[in-house]
């Protein structure tokens, strides 16, 4: 591996004063293409690699990373990590994975991806652009459309005998469109991903991006009121993002979660099941093990409305005297592992999305929220207030678009009021790997005119 | 560092496919981050980033490749990959490289690399203490210290060769106050293009105290009402609204794609007459400043809006070339891993005539947004939502009770047209600006301003 002998480096780190040490090596090949008005606008390609080093010393942890594997630099980086550990606070729960575990063999790498030609990738992006532009005259422009892929190798080695690696690959394509009816302008976006080019759906995705913008044109404010709200999978997934942050053991232990002290209690409607599953093969955040080498698994967080578990890494699990749920995440070799969800979703129910809408006499079909993930929801109190755009439902039918309103409520009330759940689970990878089906919340406060 | 001979070779190889412009961006960065929580120093991190990116332009097409392996062999391979997508036939020669001297406008006295880790840890503890000692209601404090020293070398086929060193130092304190029922947070986070002398200007303990004051104040606040009302936005970080809801629409890439409300409006009235807005990368030691941008163009001051009339946009090399003009020095990237794109530096509404007190007195019934936190904007339409971190009602020209949970909702251009008073107390504040997945330090700013009407979304539940 690029001339790096990680096992020798462990000895080196110990010689330099580390008691325990862990190396996280990552190399990747990334490509991305953007097209604009029928031509290639940009092409990017990269071969990169790097090493993250965690050093443990008297229950203290230090971290350093480098992309430069020059022998002198490596020694300097190890020394920095040790010096960093020396000024950290002592904490008896800091620890590494104890040697190797049993791991699932996951199908997350397709060699076809590496062999796909740049021309095919460009064609795919061009096709998405064309589909969106041709979809309706009111599509004013496709602001951005692109294709990307990434193949990465990860290896973790630690001084307790763990030595594991995997290779994974993912391809994706997206678009962001602008629709205009002369007066109002609205944007829409859509994304498709898979393990190879064939798994991507350029036509469906291009149409979806266009439709998302068109649905919202000519939006009007509605009167302030309380009404049922039907969530699209896309917006549902954004709420899953907020819930996931509050369900990490780190948030709970630090008193930053509305779920603190609520284990085994009812926190949601009995139809609600919320799951984290790092070994879901179709997921974007899937790998045989997490950022500390712990095997990925499925964890029930809310089961039939009852809070059953939190998300743990080794450190937070040690603190609570439980097992890690394999939710240590590093982002890249540049990051210190911390608790974070993998593929996190609201489990699907058995209703058709259409039937949920049909059952609403007078309510809001929520397509977009803004401000939710940037401070619009308080993870401790659970209060949220966000800008909302969507359509109004009257007598079971979708009527005009709705704009410039806010919806407000509390996350626990929201969970308890989820009374109908669709069978159309879909992941929204724009903010991580969060998924949700269509669902209906009995009542939320809408403020408008 | 790369030799001039090797740089020329890389540029020449990059142009072999027929490109009409090639550029080398070399970066050697070191960063240090310390985080404290629950009075423990939890994470201490040092990162070394070293790499080279090669960009080739061929008409409007950009092709980019980067590597973190800076051997000659790998660099030439990277140049070849970057050049392969070009379609021109003419083989351009690389001009002789001329080293561009840069005037040192952002002097650094105490290089963070030369300050001991122990001193940085001490500072973080001081801030923690400042917040904890403020009030018993403070239950938690989080402190982050960060410094970054970035050395860059930029060279291109037109013969430019320039080096720059950027030093950024910042501290962020978040205090959490709780009375057992409600929880509120406050935060304070100064940062400058400066070394450790940042802390001669800002005392860590005071930063902690200020974060705590905000949290405790908000704990005692009532839920915000929902209504359309006049809003006074305080100076400093209040400028984030202009940055997000208008500034991005003044970047030349958005203009050329016609995805901005400001496209085609130079010379036209786009804001009320009291509004002058500027992007200025030369403000001494400001958070968004530099000597040269990431394409080697000198930082400059660009008037975007003068007395309400749109003057100009912010350009990088590529967007400027398309209009046959020169860059405004706004070509930035987050590292050697990314292509440069037009970005803001220090972007602010310029100071006006009014005393801040007179602005408050002018409002009978409204909201005083003393501090904004994050926000979200649809760049193509200018629709925004911002959260008010510290807000008060204004009653009969006086600041009244604090309110919590308020959001500001509207469109950027509407707000610009509804600004009726601009204060004389311009101040800048640091932020990390994200665009196309790239994050760069950018300062926002403004004096205190009065916006005649904004939709305020609150959490107060009428009719409950």
Interface residues (C-beta under 8 A of the other chain):
Chain A: X36 X39 X40 X41 X42 X43 X44 X45 X46 X47 X48 X49 X50 X61 X62 X63 X64 X65 X66 X67 X68 X73 X77 X80 X81 X83 X84 X85 X86 X87 X88 X89 X91 X118 X141 X143 X178 X185 X186 X187 X224 X254 X255 X256 X334 X336 X370 X371 X373 X374 X375 X376 X378 X380 X381 X383 X385 X386 X387 X404 X406 X408 X445 X447
Chain B: X34 X37 X38 X39 X40 X41 X42 X43 X44 X45 X46 X47 X48 X49 X50 X51 X60 X61 X62 X63 X64 X65 X66 X67 X68 X69 X70 X81 X82 X85 X117 X118 X120 X121 X139 X140 X176 X178 X182 X183 X226 X257 X258 X259 X337 X339 X373 X374 X375 X376 X377 X378 X380 X381 X383 X384 X385 X386 X387 X389 X405 X407 X409 X410 X455 X457 X458 X459 X461 X462
